[in-house]
Every structure is written in structure tokens, then in C-alpha cells.
């Protein structure tokens, strides 16, 4: 056995089970790995592979019951973390081993200011309150939180996702730990924000010499940060090696599958002749402004936020139009405005030659069936109290002239099979499906009214890379079967490269660049587009190519 003293942390033969009413789930099975001082180890795999469970065991965060650690040791500085006292565990957690969680809104307490929460890390380890506040403010400035003194007393909901992640990192590194565990630290963040977070982690690692354990399903992130990789599948490690070894010469079939599923590797869609097709949607100088009232007891007039500012584009029949940009660029506001969920400040939207912005509610109701939407989070967009049968049938209760009630059951079965599920799944509830399966149900619901346009608002951003590839393949097949047009909103540029015929780049409510996807990627004109492309790690890695990766010059 390797001398454990040579490693910062070593996991030996770890097995974790969970007892459920459906039987025993073997979440982690005989896992062994190590990480050294100053090293970055990435553990990758799909949801359910055991990545987060194994790291939860390190921090002592597994609920027992229902969880049971069946075997193994976790050695840190000669101590088995599975056998130490609660008192010693408290001194290690935070002080020696820090953790950055994936869901910042869940990890940060919504009723306390962020400065108080960062300072609590120091107070809980014996630092006086005034000194703790001073140290907390210094940390918030170190992690690059803008206007930290002014924002010290703000609450978590007042920050963006990237800012909350910086606050979480500040809490995790407060006591200068030897090891930092980052569990999906950049999932669902904009590509430029993701790049800044990863750069921050590497800078902190360089300054402190800490080990970094990165849990992720994003292979692009891994390529730019990690030294070694451990690939997990079904609770087991199936392959380990350096980044170069794994990316250039993978040996296990599962690793090859993950690499092959990386978007942006399979060339661009052929979009010849699209301009000759019917224009389904014509948007002209669309604007949406919000007026924020002046703050009570503070000087200053009301301010106007230009969420959309003179947006113009066309969507042709059978076309996929990608819309990219950071959070706050106006992408989702655009989708909501096209669906009539937001009123327009000015501008015109024509659907098949008809001005839908000036229609009455009754007139627009008839148009709505032709434009459907797939939302980002299927857990939130699917009613947990309804069965799949009820969820997919609901549009027919609203638009009663579409399908006779006696045909609903058979049609739901047909739609489920079209999206890769079983007709028998109709009687189950959303919580009984995986994230990818729930998104397939959401797509089936969108198809129920036979729409001509489907708006996908970050529909694959939170899915594993392999599940993401499956959903994109499904959308492509449905496009061929139904002649659908897509407005595909995303911050994941490689996914857009695989799927979109043309591309709109949005920045601060405006379209700053648009054109054929291949042309925009190959020769970006606007500075913002260049920054987006340069910030995406997937577009800047070397892989054995099934087809050449898009390269950023």
C-alpha cells in the first residue's frame, strides 16, 4: 500500500450504501484515489455516478441513516476522518478542508447578510466579532466582489449566480484550508463568469499551495484546471490518469463516450437555402424597458433598465436560431416577450405576417398554440402533483379544439415514445424520472399542440454532457419530423455550434452580432463575441477529433 503520508488526502476502498423503500442503493463501491498538496484532481461522471456522495463522506455530510458507510478509510494527516471524534471533525472542516457547494442559494442563508455569513466562519473558530468582520471584508475583496464594502450588508438574493459563487469561495477559503473541495462550482454560470471563477480558484491555489478537488461533469472545465482525472460510473472509478492521458488516449468505453459527447466537435449544421423559406417570425426594433422606482429615504430619481433595446431579427421555417449572451443580456426577456408573458415597450413582432404585439388577448390566445416553450429547469416547470398523462394533456384542456378527449391517452403514449420514453410512463409523476427524462417530458408537452416554433430557454444547460447530447439529438430529429423552427437560448457556445443554423449574440439588451453560426465562430466581429469565444474552455482544448473542434484564434 502507498504510504498515506505522501498524500494530502487518500481515500481507500470507500463504499457507501443508501437504504430506500425500493431496496439498497450502492452509491459508491470500493473507490480509491488520492490528492497531493498543490494538485488539482477532477472527479468526473454523470449524475448518479457517486461523485458528490464520495466527497460528502470526506466532509462527514452523509445522513446516517439512510446512508451507511460500508467500508473504507479516508486518511488526512494520518487521521481516518471516518473514525475521528466530532470535536476533531469540527476543527478539520473549514479549518483544514473547505468546500464550495453547487447550489449557492441553498448553501447561503437567505435571512442573513453575506458579510455576516462570511464573518461567521471566523467567529465559529474563536475570532472576535470586529476582527471577523474585517477579515470577511478583506476576503470578499480578494475574491473580486465589486463594491464589497457597500455590499457587505446585502442579502444572497441581491447577487447574481457568479457573485454568490465568489461569496461561497470566500467562506470556503476563510481559514486557508489545505484542501478545497469544489462541487460543480460553475454549473449553469455564464461562460465568462465561469472563466473568472476558475481563474480565481487557480490563483488562490497558487498563492496558498492548497489541493483542489474538483467535482464536475463539464469536461471543458476539467481541461483548463485539472492535473489528474478520475472517471466515475455507477459508483466505481473506471479510469484514472493525467489530463493529457484521458483526453488524448482514453481506454475505457465510458470515458470515450463522455469525450465523444462533448459539444462543438461534430461540425456546424448545413443551413443552405434557409433564407428562401417562409419567414415565420419577424421582429423589428423590439424594446422592453423596466422602470425601477427611487429607493425610499434615498435621493435620486427612478431609473430605467433597458432589458431589450431595439432588437431585430427573422426566424425562417425549419431554422434553428441560437441566442447567446451572459445573464442580464436580455435573452430570457426576449423569450417571454415573444410568448406574450411580457408587454412590449415598443417595436413589432410579426408571426406569419400578422402583428401579434397589437392583438387582443383573445386573438393572441389562438396564436399561442403555434409558439411553445421548453424551460431550463424541468423540476420547476413540471407540476409535481400531476402525472405525466395530466401534464402532457393539459394543453388540450386549454385549447379544447385540438384533440378529442377520447384520443388523449393514445396520443400521450405516442408523444412519450417519440421523445424516447415509454407509453407506460404516463402514469408516473415527475419526481420518478431523472433530469434528462423530465426534460424529455417537457419537450413532449411542448409538442402536444403541434407548434411551428419552440423556444428553448437554456433547455440543456443543467444536464450532464452525455444527456445533453441525447436531448440535442432528439431536438434535431423532431425538427426533421415536424418541420419545427427553434429559438435556442443558451450560454453554452459549443452546444450552439452543434445545433444552431444562425446565431444572435446579445449584450445589454442589444444584438451586437448575428450571422451563420459557422461564420460567427470562425470570424467574430464584435469584441464581446470574441470574449465569449475566448472564454469557453471547450473551444480551446485539444482532443482526438471525431471532427475538428472549433478553434479560437
C-alpha positions as CSV (number, residue, x, y, z in Angstrom):
1,X,0.0,0.0,0.0
2,X,1.2,3.5,-0.8
3,X,2.4,5.5,2.2
4,X,-0.5,7.7,3.1
5,X,1.9,10.3,4.5
6,X,2.9,11.2,1.0
7,X,-0.6,12.3,0.1
8,X,-2.6,15.3,1.3
9,X,-5.7,13.1,1.4
10,X,-6.2,9.5,0.5
11,X,-9.5,7.6,0.0
12,X,-9.1,3.8,0.4
13,X,-11.8,1.3,-0.7
14,X,-14.7,3.6,0.2
15,X,-18.2,2.0,-0.1
16,X,-21.4,3.9,0.7
17,X,-25.0,2.4,0.6
18,X,-28.4,4.1,0.9
19,X,-31.3,2.1,2.2
20,X,-34.6,3.1,0.4
21,X,-38.0,1.6,0.2
22,X,-37.1,0.2,-3.2
23,X,-34.0,-1.6,-1.9
24,X,-30.4,-0.8,-1.2
25,X,-28.6,1.6,-3.5
26,X,-24.9,1.0,-3.8
27,X,-23.9,4.7,-4.4
28,X,-20.1,4.2,-4.0
29,X,-18.4,0.9,-4.4
30,X,-14.8,0.3,-3.5
31,X,-13.5,3.7,-4.5
32,X,-9.8,4.6,-4.0
33,X,-7.9,7.8,-5.0
34,X,-5.6,10.4,-3.6
35,X,-4.7,14.1,-4.0
36,X,-1.4,15.8,-3.2
37,X,-0.5,19.3,-1.9
38,X,-0.9,21.9,-4.7
39,X,-2.5,19.4,-7.1
40,X,-5.9,19.6,-8.8
41,X,-7.8,16.3,-9.1
42,X,-11.0,16.3,-11.1
43,X,-13.6,13.6,-10.5
44,X,-16.0,13.4,-13.5
45,X,-19.0,11.4,-14.4
46,X,-22.8,11.7,-15.0
47,X,-25.4,12.4,-12.3
48,X,-25.7,9.4,-10.1
49,X,-22.2,8.2,-10.6
50,X,-21.2,8.7,-7.0
51,X,-19.1,11.9,-7.3
52,X,-20.8,14.0,-4.7
53,X,-21.5,11.1,-2.3
54,X,-17.8,10.2,-2.1
55,X,-16.9,13.9,-1.3
56,X,-19.8,14.2,1.2
57,X,-18.2,11.3,3.1
58,X,-15.0,13.3,3.3
59,X,-16.8,16.2,5.0
60,X,-19.0,14.0,7.1
61,X,-22.2,15.2,5.4
62,X,-23.8,11.8,4.7
63,X,-27.0,11.4,6.7
64,X,-26.9,8.1,8.5
65,X,-29.5,6.7,8.2
66,X,-30.4,6.2,5.4
67,X,-26.8,6.3,4.3
68,X,-24.3,3.7,5.5
69,X,-20.5,3.7,5.0
70,X,-19.9,0.0,4.5
71,X,-16.1,0.1,4.2
72,X,-13.1,2.2,3.6
73,X,-10.8,4.8,5.2
74,X,-10.3,8.5,4.4
75,X,-6.9,9.5,5.6
76,X,-6.0,13.1,6.2
77,X,-2.7,13.9,8.0
78,X,-2.6,10.4,9.4
79,X,-6.2,10.5,10.8
80,X,-9.0,8.4,9.4
81,X,-11.8,11.0,9.0
82,X,-14.4,8.3,9.3
83,X,-13.2,7.5,12.8
84,X,-12.3,10.9,14.4
85,X,-14.3,12.5,17.1
86,X,-17.0,15.1,16.4
87,X,-14.8,17.7,18.1
88,X,-11.8,17.0,15.8
89,X,-14.1,16.8,12.8
90,X,-15.2,20.4,13.5
91,X,-11.6,21.6,13.7
92,X,-10.9,20.0,10.3
93,X,-14.0,21.0,8.4
94,X,-13.5,24.6,7.4
95,X,-10.1,25.0,9.1
96,X,-8.3,22.2,7.1
97,X,-10.8,21.2,4.4
98,X,-13.1,23.8,2.8
99,X,-16.0,23.1,0.4
100,X,-17.7,25.1,-2.3
101,X,-21.2,23.8,-3.0
102,X,-23.1,23.8,-6.3
103,X,-26.3,25.5,-5.3
104,X,-25.3,28.8,-3.8
105,X,-28.9,29.8,-3.0
106,X,-29.3,26.7,-0.9
107,X,-25.9,26.9,0.8
108,X,-26.2,30.6,1.8
109,X,-28.7,31.5,4.5
110,X,-31.3,33.9,2.9
111,X,-32.1,35.7,6.2
112,X,-28.5,36.9,7.0
113,X,-26.4,39.4,5.1
114,X,-23.5,37.9,3.2
115,X,-20.9,39.8,5.2
116,X,-22.3,38.3,8.4
117,X,-22.2,34.8,6.9
118,X,-18.5,35.1,5.8
119,X,-17.6,36.5,9.2
120,X,-19.4,33.6,10.9
121,X,-16.7,31.3,9.6
122,X,-14.1,33.2,11.7
123,X,-16.4,33.7,14.7
124,X,-17.1,29.9,14.9
125,X,-13.4,29.4,15.2
126,X,-12.9,31.9,18.1
127,X,-12.2,35.2,16.3
128,X,-13.7,38.3,17.9
129,X,-16.7,39.9,16.0
130,X,-15.0,43.1,14.9
131,X,-11.9,41.3,13.7
132,X,-14.1,38.7,12.0
133,X,-15.9,41.4,10.1
134,X,-12.6,43.0,9.0
135,X,-11.3,39.7,7.7
136,X,-14.6,38.9,6.0
137,X,-14.4,42.2,4.1
138,X,-10.8,41.6,3.1
139,X,-11.8,38.1,1.8
140,X,-14.7,39.5,-0.3
141,X,-12.3,41.9,-1.9
142,X,-9.8,39.1,-2.5
143,X,-12.4,37.0,-4.5
144,X,-13.2,40.0,-6.6
145,X,-16.6,41.0,-5.3
146,X,-17.2,44.5,-6.7
147,X,-18.0,47.3,-4.2
148,X,-17.5,44.8,-1.3
149,X,-17.8,47.5,1.5
150,X,-21.1,48.8,0.1
151,X,-22.5,45.2,-0.4
152,X,-21.3,43.8,2.9
153,X,-24.8,44.1,4.3
154,X,-26.7,42.9,1.3
155,X,-28.5,39.5,1.2
156,X,-27.9,36.5,-1.1
157,X,-30.9,37.1,-3.4
158,X,-29.4,40.5,-4.3
159,X,-26.4,39.0,-6.1
160,X,-26.0,37.2,-9.4
161,X,-25.0,33.5,-9.6
162,X,-21.4,34.3,-10.2
163,X,-21.3,36.8,-7.3
164,X,-22.8,34.2,-5.0
165,X,-20.2,31.7,-6.1
166,X,-17.5,34.2,-5.2
167,X,-19.1,34.6,-1.8
168,X,-19.1,30.9,-1.3
169,X,-15.4,30.7,-2.2
170,X,-14.6,33.4,0.3
171,X,-16.3,31.3,3.0
172,X,-14.5,28.2,1.9
173,X,-11.0,29.7,1.9
174,X,-11.5,31.9,5.0
175,X,-9.4,29.7,7.3
176,X,-6.8,29.0,4.5
177,X,-7.6,25.2,4.2
178,X,-5.1,22.8,2.9
179,X,-7.7,21.2,0.6
180,X,-10.6,22.8,-1.2
181,X,-13.5,20.7,-2.5
182,X,-15.4,22.4,-5.3
183,X,-18.6,20.5,-6.2
184,X,-19.9,21.7,-9.6
185,X,-18.7,25.3,-8.8
186,X,-19.5,26.6,-12.3
187,X,-22.6,24.7,-13.4
188,X,-25.1,27.0,-15.1
189,X,-22.8,30.0,-14.9
190,X,-22.2,32.1,-18.0
191,X,-19.0,31.2,-19.8
192,X,-17.2,34.5,-19.0
193,X,-18.2,34.3,-15.3
194,X,-17.1,30.6,-15.3
195,X,-13.7,31.6,-16.7
196,X,-13.3,34.2,-14.0
197,X,-14.3,31.7,-11.2
198,X,-11.8,29.1,-12.5
199,X,-9.1,31.7,-12.8
200,X,-9.8,32.8,-9.2
201,X,-9.5,29.2,-8.0
202,X,-6.2,28.7,-9.7
203,X,-4.8,32.0,-8.3
204,X,-5.8,31.0,-4.8
205,X,-4.2,27.6,-5.3
206,X,-1.0,29.2,-6.5
207,X,-0.9,31.6,-3.6
208,X,-1.7,29.1,-0.8
209,X,-0.5,25.7,-2.2
210,X,-3.8,24.1,-1.4
211,X,-5.0,20.9,-3.1
212,X,-8.1,21.3,-5.2
213,X,-10.7,18.5,-5.6
214,X,-13.0,19.4,-8.5
215,X,-16.3,17.6,-8.9
216,X,-17.9,18.2,-12.3
217,X,-19.5,16.8,-15.4
218,X,-18.0,19.6,-17.6
219,X,-15.0,18.3,-19.4
220,X,-14.2,21.7,-20.7
221,X,-13.7,23.0,-17.1
222,X,-11.5,20.0,-16.4
223,X,-9.3,20.6,-19.4
224,X,-8.3,24.0,-18.2
225,X,-7.9,23.4,-14.4
226,X,-7.1,19.8,-13.5
227,X,-3.7,17.9,-13.3
228,X,-5.3,14.4,-13.0
229,X,-8.7,12.9,-13.7
230,X,-10.7,10.1,-12.1
231,X,-13.7,8.9,-14.1
232,X,-16.7,7.5,-12.1
233,X,-19.5,5.4,-13.4
234,X,-22.2,3.7,-11.3
235,X,-20.3,4.2,-8.1
236,X,-17.0,3.0,-9.3
237,X,-13.8,4.6,-10.7
238,X,-13.4,3.2,-14.2
239,X,-10.3,5.1,-15.3
240,X,-7.7,7.5,-13.9
241,X,-4.8,9.4,-15.5
242,X,-3.4,12.8,-16.3
243,X,-5.5,15.2,-18.3
244,X,-3.3,14.5,-21.3
245,X,-3.7,10.7,-21.0
246,X,-7.5,10.9,-20.5
247,X,-8.2,13.4,-23.3
248,X,-5.8,12.0,-25.9
249,X,-5.8,8.3,-25.2
250,X,-8.8,7.2,-23.2
251,X,-9.0,3.4,-22.6
252,X,-12.5,2.8,-21.0
253,X,-15.6,2.8,-23.2
254,X,-17.4,5.1,-20.8
255,X,-14.6,7.7,-20.9
256,X,-14.7,7.6,-24.7
257,X,-18.5,8.1,-24.6
258,X,-18.1,11.2,-22.4
259,X,-15.5,12.7,-24.7
260,X,-17.5,11.9,-27.8
261,X,-20.5,13.7,-26.2
262,X,-18.6,17.0,-25.8
263,X,-20.4,19.5,-28.0
264,X,-18.7,21.5,-30.7
265,X,-16.8,18.5,-32.1
266,X,-19.1,17.5,-34.9
267,X,-19.1,20.4,-37.3
268,X,-21.7,23.0,-38.0
269,X,-25.3,22.4,-39.3
270,X,-25.7,22.9,-43.0
271,X,-28.0,25.9,-43.4
272,X,-28.0,26.5,-47.1
273,X,-31.4,27.6,-48.5
274,X,-32.9,28.7,-45.2
275,X,-33.2,32.3,-46.5
276,X,-35.5,31.1,-49.2
277,X,-38.0,29.6,-46.8
278,X,-41.1,31.2,-45.3
279,X,-40.4,33.8,-42.6
280,X,-42.3,32.6,-39.5
281,X,-41.2,35.3,-37.1
282,X,-40.1,38.8,-38.0
283,X,-39.0,41.0,-35.0
284,X,-38.5,44.7,-35.6
285,X,-36.9,47.2,-33.1
286,X,-38.4,45.3,-30.1
287,X,-37.8,47.1,-26.8
288,X,-38.7,46.2,-23.2
289,X,-37.9,48.8,-20.5
290,X,-38.5,48.4,-16.8
291,X,-38.7,51.5,-14.5
292,X,-37.3,51.0,-11.1
293,X,-38.7,53.5,-8.6
294,X,-36.4,55.6,-6.5
295,X,-35.4,53.9,-3.2
296,X,-37.3,55.0,-0.1
297,X,-35.4,57.6,2.0
298,X,-32.7,57.9,-0.6
299,X,-32.0,60.7,-3.1
300,X,-32.2,60.1,-6.8
301,X,-34.9,59.7,-9.5
302,X,-36.4,56.4,-10.8
303,X,-34.1,54.5,-13.1
304,X,-34.9,52.8,-16.4
305,X,-33.5,49.4,-17.2
306,X,-33.4,48.6,-20.9
307,X,-33.8,44.8,-20.9
308,X,-34.4,44.8,-24.7
309,X,-33.3,47.8,-26.7
310,X,-34.1,47.8,-30.4
311,X,-33.9,44.0,-31.2
312,X,-34.5,43.0,-34.8
313,X,-34.2,39.5,-36.4
314,X,-36.0,36.9,-38.5
315,X,-36.7,33.2,-38.0
316,X,-37.4,31.0,-41.0
317,X,-39.4,27.8,-41.2
318,X,-37.2,24.8,-40.3
319,X,-34.4,27.0,-38.9
320,X,-32.7,26.9,-35.5
321,X,-31.7,30.3,-34.4
322,X,-29.3,30.4,-31.5
323,X,-29.3,33.2,-29.0
324,X,-26.2,33.6,-26.8
325,X,-25.1,36.1,-24.2
326,X,-24.4,36.4,-20.5
327,X,-27.1,36.7,-17.7
328,X,-28.8,40.0,-18.0
329,X,-28.2,40.3,-21.7
330,X,-31.9,40.1,-22.4
331,X,-32.2,36.5,-23.7
332,X,-35.0,35.4,-21.4
333,X,-36.8,38.7,-21.6
334,X,-36.9,38.2,-25.4
335,X,-38.4,34.8,-25.0
336,X,-41.0,36.0,-22.5
337,X,-41.9,38.9,-24.7
338,X,-42.4,36.7,-27.8
339,X,-44.7,34.5,-25.8
340,X,-46.8,37.4,-24.5
341,X,-45.7,36.9,-20.9
342,X,-44.2,40.5,-21.0
343,X,-45.7,43.5,-22.7
344,X,-43.6,45.4,-25.2
345,X,-42.4,48.9,-24.7
346,X,-42.1,49.5,-28.4
347,X,-41.4,47.6,-31.6
348,X,-43.3,45.0,-33.6
349,X,-43.4,41.2,-33.8
350,X,-45.0,39.5,-36.8
351,X,-45.9,35.8,-36.8
352,X,-46.6,34.6,-40.4
353,X,-47.3,38.2,-41.4
354,X,-49.6,39.1,-38.6
355,X,-48.7,41.7,-36.0
356,X,-49.0,39.8,-32.7
357,X,-47.9,42.8,-30.5
358,X,-51.2,44.7,-31.3
359,X,-53.5,41.7,-30.9
360,X,-56.2,41.4,-28.3
361,X,-55.8,38.6,-25.7
362,X,-58.5,36.6,-27.5
363,X,-56.7,36.9,-30.8
364,X,-53.3,36.1,-29.3
365,X,-54.7,33.1,-27.5
366,X,-55.2,31.4,-30.9
367,X,-51.6,32.2,-31.9
368,X,-50.0,30.9,-28.7
369,X,-50.6,27.2,-29.7
370,X,-48.1,27.8,-32.5
371,X,-45.3,29.0,-30.3
372,X,-44.4,26.8,-27.3
373,X,-41.6,26.8,-24.8
374,X,-39.2,24.4,-23.0
375,X,-37.8,25.9,-19.8
376,X,-34.4,25.5,-18.2
377,X,-35.4,23.6,-15.1
378,X,-38.0,20.8,-15.7
379,X,-38.2,20.2,-11.9
380,X,-39.8,23.7,-11.6
381,X,-41.8,23.7,-14.9
382,X,-43.5,20.3,-14.3
383,X,-46.2,20.2,-11.7
384,X,-45.1,17.6,-9.1
385,X,-48.7,16.8,-8.2
386,X,-49.7,15.8,-11.7
387,X,-49.0,12.6,-13.6
388,X,-47.2,12.7,-16.9
389,X,-50.5,11.9,-18.6
390,X,-52.1,15.0,-17.0
391,X,-49.0,17.2,-17.7
392,X,-49.0,16.4,-21.5
393,X,-52.8,16.5,-21.7
394,X,-53.1,19.9,-20.1
395,X,-52.6,22.0,-23.3
396,X,-55.6,20.1,-24.8
397,X,-57.8,21.2,-21.9
398,X,-56.8,24.8,-22.6
399,X,-57.1,24.5,-26.4
400,X,-60.2,22.3,-26.5
401,X,-60.5,22.1,-30.3
402,X,-57.1,20.5,-30.9
403,X,-57.8,16.8,-29.9
404,X,-60.9,14.9,-28.8
405,X,-60.7,13.7,-25.2
406,X,-61.0,10.1,-26.1
407,X,-57.7,10.3,-28.1
408,X,-55.7,11.9,-25.3
409,X,-54.4,8.6,-23.8
410,X,-53.1,7.2,-27.0
411,X,-51.6,10.5,-28.2
412,X,-49.7,10.9,-24.9
413,X,-48.3,7.4,-25.4
414,X,-47.2,8.4,-28.9
415,X,-45.5,11.6,-27.8
416,X,-43.7,9.8,-25.0
417,X,-42.3,7.2,-27.4
418,X,-41.3,10.0,-29.8
419,X,-39.1,11.6,-27.1
420,X,-37.5,8.3,-26.1
421,X,-39.7,7.3,-23.2
422,X,-42.3,4.5,-22.7
423,X,-46.1,4.9,-23.1
424,X,-46.4,3.3,-19.7
425,X,-44.5,6.2,-18.1
426,X,-47.7,8.3,-18.5
427,X,-49.0,7.1,-15.1
428,X,-45.8,8.2,-13.2
429,X,-45.0,11.5,-11.5
430,X,-42.1,13.9,-12.4
431,X,-40.0,13.0,-9.3
432,X,-39.7,9.4,-10.5
433,X,-37.6,10.5,-13.5
434,X,-34.1,11.7,-14.0
435,X,-33.3,15.3,-15.1
436,X,-32.9,14.3,-18.7
437,X,-36.1,12.3,-18.7
438,X,-38.0,15.2,-17.2
439,X,-36.7,17.5,-19.9
440,X,-38.0,14.9,-22.5
441,X,-41.4,15.1,-20.8
442,X,-41.3,18.9,-21.1
443,X,-40.5,18.6,-24.8
444,X,-43.4,16.1,-25.3
445,X,-45.7,18.7,-23.6
446,X,-44.4,21.4,-26.0
447,X,-45.2,19.1,-29.0
448,X,-48.7,18.4,-27.8
449,X,-50.2,21.4,-29.8
450,X,-48.1,20.7,-32.9
451,X,-46.4,24.1,-32.7
452,X,-44.4,25.7,-35.5
453,X,-41.9,27.3,-33.2
454,X,-40.4,26.0,-30.0
455,X,-38.4,28.4,-27.8
456,X,-35.8,26.5,-25.7
457,X,-34.6,28.7,-22.8
458,X,-31.4,27.1,-21.5
459,X,-33.1,23.8,-22.0
460,X,-29.9,21.7,-21.7
461,X,-27.7,23.9,-19.6
462,X,-28.0,21.9,-16.3
463,X,-27.8,18.4,-17.9
464,X,-24.8,16.1,-18.0
465,X,-22.8,16.2,-21.2
466,X,-24.0,12.8,-22.4
467,X,-27.6,13.5,-21.5
468,X,-27.2,16.9,-23.1
469,X,-26.1,15.3,-26.4
470,X,-29.1,12.9,-26.3
471,X,-31.6,15.8,-25.9
472,X,-29.9,17.8,-28.7
473,X,-30.1,14.7,-30.9
474,X,-33.8,14.4,-30.0
475,X,-34.5,18.1,-30.9
476,X,-32.8,17.6,-34.2
477,X,-34.9,14.5,-35.0
478,X,-38.1,16.3,-34.0
479,X,-37.1,19.2,-36.2
480,X,-36.8,16.8,-39.2
481,X,-40.1,15.0,-38.3
482,X,-42.2,18.1,-37.7
483,X,-40.5,20.8,-39.7
484,X,-40.0,22.8,-36.4
485,X,-38.3,26.1,-36.0
486,X,-36.3,26.7,-32.8
487,X,-35.3,29.8,-31.0
488,X,-32.5,28.2,-28.9
489,X,-31.3,30.3,-26.0
490,X,-28.1,29.2,-24.4
491,X,-24.8,30.3,-22.7
492,X,-23.1,27.1,-23.8
493,X,-21.4,28.0,-27.1
494,X,-20.3,24.5,-28.1
495,X,-23.9,23.3,-27.9
496,X,-25.0,26.2,-30.1
497,X,-22.2,25.3,-32.6
498,X,-23.6,21.8,-32.9
499,X,-27.2,22.8,-33.2
500,X,-27.9,26.3,-34.4
501,X,-28.0,27.3,-38.1
502,X,-27.7,31.0,-37.4
503,X,-26.6,32.9,-34.3
504,X,-27.6,36.1,-32.4
505,X,-25.2,37.5,-29.9
506,X,-26.9,39.7,-27.2
507,X,-25.2,42.1,-24.9
508,X,-27.0,44.5,-22.5
509,X,-30.3,44.2,-24.3
510,X,-29.0,44.6,-27.9
511,X,-28.0,42.2,-30.7
512,X,-24.3,43.1,-31.2
513,X,-23.7,40.4,-33.9
514,X,-25.7,37.9,-36.0
515,X,-25.0,35.6,-38.9
516,X,-24.4,32.0,-39.8
517,X,-23.1,30.1,-36.8
518,X,-20.0,28.8,-38.7
519,X,-19.1,32.4,-39.8
520,X,-19.6,34.0,-36.4
521,X,-17.4,31.3,-34.7
522,X,-14.7,31.5,-37.4
523,X,-14.6,35.2,-37.8
524,X,-16.3,37.1,-34.9
525,X,-16.6,40.8,-35.5
526,X,-17.7,42.3,-32.1
527,X,-15.3,42.5,-29.2
528,X,-17.9,40.9,-26.9
529,X,-18.3,37.9,-29.2
530,X,-14.6,37.4,-29.3
531,X,-14.5,37.5,-25.5
532,X,-17.3,34.9,-25.3
533,X,-15.4,32.5,-27.7
534,X,-12.1,33.0,-26.0
535,X,-13.6,32.3,-22.5
536,X,-15.1,28.9,-23.4
537,X,-12.8,26.1,-22.3
538,X,-14.3,23.5,-24.6
539,X,-13.4,25.6,-27.7
540,X,-9.8,25.8,-26.6
541,X,-8.8,22.2,-25.8
542,X,-7.0,19.6,-27.8
543,X,-8.9,16.3,-28.3
544,X,-8.5,13.4,-30.7
545,X,-11.1,14.6,-33.2
546,X,-14.2,12.9,-34.5
547,X,-14.4,16.1,-36.3
548,X,-12.2,19.2,-35.8
549,X,-13.0,21.3,-32.8
550,X,-13.9,24.9,-33.3
551,X,-10.7,26.8,-32.7
552,X,-10.5,30.3,-31.4
553,X,-7.7,32.3,-32.9
